[in-house]
Amino acid sequence: MRAVPNENYIPSDELAKIRARLVNQINSMSDAELSIAAKSEASLRAFVTDLFKSIARLFGYIVGQVVGFGRDIVRSIGDGWAEGWKAGLG
């Protein structure tokens, strides 16, 4: 076993072999198989983007709830202060 500098290192001879295998695999695929692969990639992309959108929506909701709660408290304090000020001035 040879040492490698990091987990992303791929020796150039291995990289060439991998590239050749991939090119051969793609060239051997029928149009139907290529279409299925393209549709699978598009479906995965749509799923992942929708998943992240849903997560962002959830975080937005949570942050909105917290900010809204804080805003309501600040408004209440401001309203109470104004009412007390007016009452104090007579």
Wavefront OBJ file of the C-alpha trace (Angstrom):
o trace
v 0.000 0.000 0.000
v 1.413 3.385 -0.933
v 1.002 6.539 1.096
v -1.103 9.379 -0.265
v -0.893 13.038 0.756
v -4.634 13.395 1.425
v -8.028 11.777 0.798
v -8.518 13.718 -2.470
v -5.299 12.521 -4.084
v -5.729 10.208 -7.072
v -2.579 9.070 -8.888
v -2.580 10.136 -12.554
v -2.387 6.533 -13.824
v -5.448 5.614 -11.729
v -7.257 8.735 -12.897
v -6.661 7.741 -16.535
v -8.025 4.241 -15.869
v -11.118 5.647 -14.150
v -11.696 8.105 -16.998
v -11.376 5.307 -19.602
v -13.835 3.092 -17.702
v -16.359 5.915 -17.462
v -16.051 6.811 -21.147
v -16.464 3.152 -22.099
v -19.491 2.826 -19.829
v -21.154 5.916 -21.310
v -20.357 4.854 -24.872
v -21.862 1.415 -24.243
v -25.157 2.842 -22.960
v -28.183 2.903 -25.229
v -30.187 6.078 -25.803
v -32.843 4.733 -23.440
v -30.282 4.145 -20.694
v -28.825 7.629 -21.188
v -32.335 9.086 -21.009
v -33.016 7.230 -17.755
v -29.717 8.470 -16.304
v -30.506 12.061 -17.313
v -34.010 11.826 -15.834
v -32.609 10.312 -12.633
v -30.126 13.162 -12.314
v -32.869 15.739 -12.933
v -35.131 14.033 -10.389
v -32.358 13.961 -7.802
v -31.586 17.621 -8.461
v -35.265 18.567 -8.081
v -35.571 16.516 -4.882
v -32.457 18.001 -3.297
v -33.351 21.591 -4.213
v -36.889 21.108 -2.890
v -35.479 19.607 0.298
v -33.217 22.611 0.872
v -36.094 24.976 0.080
v -38.241 23.212 2.693
v -35.452 23.401 5.267
v -34.930 27.111 4.538
v -38.681 27.700 4.814
v -38.696 25.999 8.219
v -35.744 28.052 9.463
v -37.372 31.206 8.102
v -40.550 30.368 9.990
v -38.662 29.724 13.232
v -36.647 32.944 12.947
v -39.796 34.853 11.991
v -41.560 33.544 15.086
v -38.692 34.583 17.347
v -38.343 38.011 15.733
v -42.119 38.525 15.783
v -42.242 37.664 19.476
v -39.436 40.107 20.226
v -41.082 42.796 18.095
v -44.367 42.365 19.973
v -42.577 42.708 23.321
v -40.789 45.863 22.180
v -44.073 47.328 20.905
v -45.777 46.528 24.219
v -43.001 48.206 26.162
v -43.151 51.232 23.868
v -46.936 51.469 24.126
v -46.832 51.077 27.913
v -44.107 53.695 28.200
v -46.070 56.150 26.038
v -49.262 55.614 28.044
v -47.416 56.013 31.337
v -45.645 59.130 30.055
v -48.935 60.740 28.991
v -50.554 59.830 32.316
v -47.594 61.192 34.224
v -47.699 64.487 32.353
v -51.374 64.760 33.086
l 1 2 3 4 5 6 7 8 9 10 11 12 13 14 15 16 17 18 19 20 21 22 23 24 25 26 27 28 29 30 31 32 33 34 35 36 37 38 39 40 41 42 43 44 45 46 47 48 49 50 51 52 53 54 55 56 57 58 59 60 61 62 63 64 65 66 67 68 69 70 71 72 73 74 75 76 77 78 79 80 81 82 83 84 85 86 87 88 89 90
